[in-house]
Amino acid sequence: MFDAVVVGAGPSGGMAARALAASGFQTVIVDKKKVVGEPVQCAEGVSEFGLVSNGIQPRDEWIMQRVRGAKCVAPNGNWFYITRLAGFAIDRPSFDRWIVQGAVDDGAILRTSTRVTSVTRLDDGWRVSMNGDHTDARVVIGADGPASLVARQAGLVRSLEKSIAYEYRFRSEDVPNLDPDFFLLHVSRAYDGGYAWVFPRGETVNVGAGGPIDGHAATLAFCRSLGIDVAKRTQTIAGSIPYRYDLTSLALPGLAIVGDAGGITNPMNGAGIHPGIFSGRIAGECAVAALSSEDPSAVLAYDRILRASPFLDPLLWWMIDRVRGWSDRFMNSVAEELHGLEWRAVNVRLALRVLAHKPWLAAHARDFLRMIRTLELCERYGW
Ligand SMILES: Cc1cc2nc3c(=O)[nH]c(=O)nc-3n(C[C@H](O)[C@H](O)[C@H](O)COP(=O)(O)OP(=O)(O)OC[C@H]3O[C@@H](n4cnc5c(N)ncnc54)[C@H](O)[C@@H]3O)c2cc1C
């Protein structure tokens, strides 16, 4: 019997495996992919805070470029800064492999081309069936992405709502008027609470759209609106993103569900790298506590920690429901007032000046106040 089986070698599973292997526990990481991290399903944006606060120092081998923050662009082209905190465009396959390699260096075993087909409870742990065989372990970490078999097999899933993200990669010279220093998030009623993006990535750029929409059609239309010739794309990337996952718990004695598998992505923007590495790290630490104390129920602390964290703040879901009802006129009007500024520029003086010539915006006062709290939360924990 192994100490732990981690199902899924994405960033969430990799972080859990690192914590387990570093504490000397016999850990197996399994992934159905032939090569960890490939094919990529990501726009590859992550904040510096997200990495560093989880003990990851940015490394040249997977950093494509540094960005100076992110801008929100309204349908009329007016924009404001969502954040001026630094972040990175990374190379996800190299990043995922680097995280997993850290666990392997500490003694974990990596099994690729290995698909888990069932997870069942034993008296003293769990049986994980894969490739016609099985492995028993005292702890299982379900890090198997948005369709999580582990969460379903453990009987934790009440409902799963996903959205679709679709993107093309281009060479930088094929994207007109590229802002080389910032991630751009284009909002519009057309994306129904989702958005379209332009993420510079060194010599390449990821351009796409996501939300409860037809991501392919939206990406094509978005590229055309920017004057990008889609025939020049060098790669097509698509995948689903957890939107609203309802799990009875993220943990059972000896089992934890992390990252996308637990729906731990930011509903405002779909970002899941930072939430994933945080949840993987915390689940790994709780699993270490359980194995060290020979008390499987110590894993249950993971559910409490995650639910109390900014990543699962109910405000995020309240806010995205409001945003889905916003018209282009409303978004244009707000962006007009904030054009070129940071959202932090909103103060009583600015609010009174705006209300003097747009009194109809007063009806949205509660949304504005809550949006400011949301932006504050997302600046650090949303990407
Ligand atoms: C198009 C797109 C763009 C995105 N852009 C961004 C972005 O810019 N920034 C950001 O922060 N987030 C972004 N995301 C979200 C981000 O990619 C995910 O949140 C992140 O990958 C979650 O990591 P994870 O380790 O939880 O899951 P994953 O990375 O999905 O890893 C799960 C792993 O489990 C394996 N697996 C699944 N089932 C089994 C099984 N039965 N047996 C064995 N192995 C299995 C899979 O092969 C996979 O390797 C984007 C997502 C998409 C689709």
The ligand as a MOL file (V3000), in Angstrom:
LIG
                    3D

  0  0  0     0  0            999 V3000
M  V30 BEGIN CTAB
M  V30 COUNTS 53 58 0 0 0
M  V30 BEGIN ATOM
M  V30 1 C -8.7650 27.7620 -22.8310 0
M  V30 2 C -8.4690 27.9410 -21.3610 0
M  V30 3 C -7.7630 29.0580 -20.9500 0
M  V30 4 C -7.4180 29.2120 -19.5940 0
M  V30 5 N -6.6620 30.2700 -19.2270 0
M  V30 6 C -6.2560 30.4090 -17.9540 0
M  V30 7 C -5.3760 31.4600 -17.5700 0
M  V30 8 O -4.9090 32.2560 -18.3880 0
M  V30 9 N -5.0220 31.5600 -16.2610 0
M  V30 10 C -5.4830 30.6890 -15.3140 0
M  V30 11 O -5.1430 30.8490 -14.1280 0
M  V30 12 N -6.3060 29.6640 -15.6600 0
M  V30 13 C -6.6860 29.4940 -16.9470 0
M  V30 14 N -7.4750 28.4380 -17.3000 0
M  V30 15 C -7.8560 27.4710 -16.2650 0
M  V30 16 C -6.6650 26.5610 -15.9210 0
M  V30 17 O -6.1120 26.0210 -17.0960 0
M  V30 18 C -7.1040 25.4460 -14.9790 0
M  V30 19 O -7.8020 26.0260 -13.9040 0
M  V30 20 C -5.9070 24.6400 -14.4690 0
M  V30 21 O -5.3630 23.8480 -15.4770 0
M  V30 22 C -6.3440 23.7360 -13.3010 0
M  V30 23 O -5.2800 22.8890 -12.9460 0
M  V30 24 P -5.5990 21.4410 -12.3350 0
M  V30 25 O -4.2890 20.8560 -11.9740 0
M  V30 26 O -6.6400 21.5580 -11.2870 0
M  V30 27 O -6.2880 20.6210 -13.5250 0
M  V30 28 P -5.7100 20.2330 -14.9470 0
M  V30 29 O -4.6450 21.1550 -15.3720 0
M  V30 30 O -6.9060 20.0630 -15.8260 0
M  V30 31 O -5.0300 18.8120 -14.7020 0
M  V30 32 C -5.8170 17.6630 -14.5130 0
M  V30 33 C -5.0000 16.4670 -14.9690 0
M  V30 34 O -5.7280 15.2770 -14.6360 0
M  V30 35 C -5.5730 14.3450 -15.6800 0
M  V30 36 N -6.7170 13.4090 -15.6270 0
M  V30 37 C -8.0180 13.6860 -15.8010 0
M  V30 38 N -8.7660 12.5740 -15.6470 0
M  V30 39 C -7.8930 11.5660 -15.3760 0
M  V30 40 C -8.0670 10.1660 -15.1230 0
M  V30 41 N -9.2830 9.5930 -15.1170 0
M  V30 42 N -6.9680 9.4260 -14.9070 0
M  V30 43 C -5.7260 10.0010 -14.9070 0
M  V30 44 N -5.5050 11.3060 -15.1480 0
M  V30 45 C -6.5920 12.0900 -15.3640 0
M  V30 46 C -5.5700 15.1980 -16.9390 0
M  V30 47 O -4.9190 14.5220 -18.0110 0
M  V30 48 C -4.7860 16.4380 -16.4820 0
M  V30 49 O -3.4250 16.3330 -16.7560 0
M  V30 50 C -7.8490 28.2470 -18.6390 0
M  V30 51 C -8.5870 27.1320 -19.0500 0
M  V30 52 C -8.8930 26.9740 -20.3940 0
M  V30 53 C -9.6650 25.7590 -20.8140 0
M  V30 END ATOM
M  V30 BEGIN BOND
M  V30 1 1 1 2
M  V30 2 1 2 3
M  V30 3 2 2 52
M  V30 4 2 3 4
M  V30 5 1 4 5
M  V30 6 1 4 50
M  V30 7 2 5 6
M  V30 8 1 6 7
M  V30 9 1 6 13
M  V30 10 2 7 8
M  V30 11 1 7 9
M  V30 12 1 9 10
M  V30 13 2 10 11
M  V30 14 1 10 12
M  V30 15 2 12 13
M  V30 16 1 13 14
M  V30 17 1 14 15
M  V30 18 1 14 50
M  V30 19 1 15 16
M  V30 20 1 16 17
M  V30 21 1 16 18
M  V30 22 1 18 19
M  V30 23 1 18 20
M  V30 24 1 20 21
M  V30 25 1 20 22
M  V30 26 1 22 23
M  V30 27 1 23 24
M  V30 28 2 24 25
M  V30 29 1 24 26
M  V30 30 1 24 27
M  V30 31 1 27 28
M  V30 32 2 28 29
M  V30 33 1 28 30
M  V30 34 1 28 31
M  V30 35 1 31 32
M  V30 36 1 32 33
M  V30 37 1 33 34
M  V30 38 1 33 48
M  V30 39 1 34 35
M  V30 40 1 35 36
M  V30 41 1 35 46
M  V30 42 1 36 37
M  V30 43 1 36 45
M  V30 44 2 37 38
M  V30 45 1 38 39
M  V30 46 1 39 40
M  V30 47 2 39 45
M  V30 48 1 40 41
M  V30 49 2 40 42
M  V30 50 1 42 43
M  V30 51 2 43 44
M  V30 52 1 44 45
M  V30 53 1 46 47
M  V30 54 1 46 48
M  V30 55 1 48 49
M  V30 56 2 50 51
M  V30 57 1 51 52
M  V30 58 1 52 53
M  V30 END BOND
M  V30 END CTAB
M  END
